[in-house]
Amino acid sequence: MPDRREAFRALLPWLALIALVIVLDQATKQWVLALAETHFAHARRVEVTFFFDLVLAFNRGAAFSFLAEHSGWQRWFFAVLALAVSVWLLALIWQHRRERLLPFAFALIVGGAIGNVIDRLNIGAVVDFLSFHAGAYYWPAFNLADSAITLGVALMLIAQFRTNKNTPPEKTA
């Protein structure tokens, strides 16, 4: 029994990070939806700086609005896919619970994925509101969950390169 308790304690920081990402993501989306009632009444974009705007966009697809134009099946497809990947990543967090970088990366991805699933289930689309641009060239709008997922994937890649760099090459016969 003490081993299970110790293992669960090792998971707590990663579960807390997942919860933090979800809470921050949902709070920022609720904030922008409330802001939309007053500030987006006449325009869909509020300029904050010369390179950053707040927008209100509902993405029914995946990254870069992939499959957004379809009839609605993609809502359930992406929700189920995100939940399945999240379960898999939770298993990987358990497997790598004694490490730091990989569980951190996995937790960011899970938190972001669940944050976007909440939107899909509640309103049928993901709320995007961060818009960066250089002059007239705009990056597609995104949200905090998307940022957590992107950072998590980047950290996964870094961890992979570190592992490969520190692993001696196999000897061939």
C-alpha positions in Angstrom: 0.0 0.0 0.0 2.8 2.5 0.7 4.1 2.0 -2.8 0.8 3.0 -4.3 0.6 6.1 -2.1 4.1 7.1 -3.1 3.3 6.5 -6.8 0.2 8.6 -6.5 2.1 11.4 -4.8 4.5 11.3 -7.8 1.6 11.9 -10.1 0.0 14.8 -8.1 2.2 17.6 -9.6 1.3 16.5 -13.1 -2.4 16.2 -12.3 -2.3 19.6 -10.7 -0.6 21.0 -13.9 -3.3 19.5 -16.0 -6.0 21.0 -13.8 -4.2 24.4 -13.9 -4.1 24.4 -17.7 -7.8 23.5 -17.9 -8.8 26.2 -15.4 -6.7 29.0 -17.0 -7.9 28.0 -20.4 -11.6 28.0 -19.5 -11.2 31.2 -17.4 -9.6 33.1 -20.3 -12.3 31.8 -22.7 -15.1 32.9 -20.4 -13.4 36.3 -20.0 -13.2 36.8 -23.8 -16.8 35.6 -24.2 -17.9 38.2 -21.6 -15.8 40.8 -23.2 -17.4 40.0 -26.6 -20.8 41.2 -25.3 -19.5 44.7 -25.1 -16.3 45.1 -27.1 -17.0 42.8 -30.1 -20.5 44.2 -30.7 -19.4 46.2 -33.8 -16.1 44.5 -34.7 -14.7 41.0 -34.5 -11.2 42.3 -33.7 -9.9 44.6 -30.9 -6.4 45.9 -31.5 -4.2 45.6 -28.4 -0.8 46.3 -29.9 0.6 46.8 -33.4 1.2 43.0 -33.6 -1.5 41.5 -31.3 -5.3 41.7 -31.4 -8.1 40.0 -29.5 -10.6 38.3 -31.7 -13.6 36.1 -31.2 -13.5 33.0 -33.4 -15.3 29.7 -33.1 -13.3 26.9 -34.6 -15.4 23.9 -35.4 -12.4 22.1 -36.8 -8.9 21.3 -35.6 -5.7 23.3 -36.0 -5.9 25.9 -38.7 -9.6 25.2 -39.0 -8.9 21.8 -40.5 -12.3 20.1 -41.4 -14.2 23.2 -40.0 -16.5 23.4 -43.0 -18.0 19.9 -42.5 -21.5 19.2 -41.1 -20.7 18.6 -37.5 -19.4 15.1 -37.2 -15.9 16.5 -36.7 -17.1 17.9 -33.3 -17.5 14.4 -31.9 -14.5 13.0 -33.8 -12.1 15.6 -32.4 -13.6 15.3 -28.9 -13.2 11.5 -28.9 -9.7 11.7 -30.5 -8.6 14.2 -27.9 -9.9 12.1 -25.0 -8.3 9.0 -26.3 -4.9 10.7 -26.7 -5.3 12.2 -23.2 -5.9 8.7 -21.7 -2.8 7.5 -23.6 -0.7 10.4 -22.4 -1.9 9.9 -18.8 -0.6 6.3 -19.1 2.7 7.8 -20.3 2.8 10.2 -17.4 2.5 7.2 -15.1 5.2 5.4 -17.0 7.6 8.4 -16.8 6.5 9.6 -13.4 10.0 9.7 -12.0 11.2 12.0 -14.8 10.5 15.7 -15.2 10.5 16.9 -18.8 8.3 14.3 -20.4 5.5 14.2 -17.8 5.6 18.1 -17.9 5.1 18.0 -21.7 2.4 15.3 -21.5 0.5 17.2 -18.8 0.5 20.4 -20.9 -0.9 18.5 -23.8 -3.6 16.7 -21.8 -4.6 20.0 -20.1 -4.9 21.8 -23.4 -6.7 18.9 -25.1 -9.3 18.7 -22.3 -9.7 22.4 -22.3 -10.6 22.3 -26.0 -12.9 19.2 -25.5 -14.9 21.2 -22.9 -15.5 23.8 -25.6 -16.5 21.3 -28.2 -19.0 19.6 -25.8 -20.4 22.8 -24.4 -20.7 25.0 -27.5 -19.8 22.8 -30.4 -16.6 24.7 -31.3 -13.4 25.8 -29.7 -13.2 29.4 -28.7 -10.1 31.1 -30.2 -9.2 34.7 -29.3 -5.4 35.4 -29.5 -4.4 36.9 -32.9 -0.8 37.8 -33.7 0.2 39.5 -37.0 2.9 41.2 -38.8 1.3 44.0 -40.8 -1.4 42.4 -42.9 -0.1 38.8 -42.4 -2.1 37.1 -39.7 -1.4 33.9 -37.8 -4.6 31.9 -37.3 -6.3 32.7 -34.0 -5.7 30.4 -31.1 -6.2 30.1 -27.3 -4.3 29.1 -24.1 -5.1 25.4 -24.6 -3.5 25.5 -28.1 -0.5 27.2 -26.6 -0.2 24.5 -23.9 -0.4 21.8 -26.5 2.2 23.4 -28.8 4.6 23.9 -25.9 4.0 20.3 -24.7 4.8 19.0 -28.2 8.0 21.1 -28.4 9.1 19.8 -25.0 8.4 16.3 -26.1 10.7 16.8 -29.1 13.4 18.3 -26.9 13.2 15.3 -24.6 13.4 13.0 -27.5 16.5 14.7 -28.9 18.1 14.7 -25.4 17.4 11.0 -25.0 18.8 10.2 -28.5 21.9 12.3 -27.9 22.7 10.7 -24.5 22.0 7.1 -25.8 25.0 5.4 -27.3 24.6 4.1 -30.8 23.9 0.4 -31.1 26.7 -1.8 -32.3 26.3 -3.6 -35.5 27.7 -7.0 -36.2 
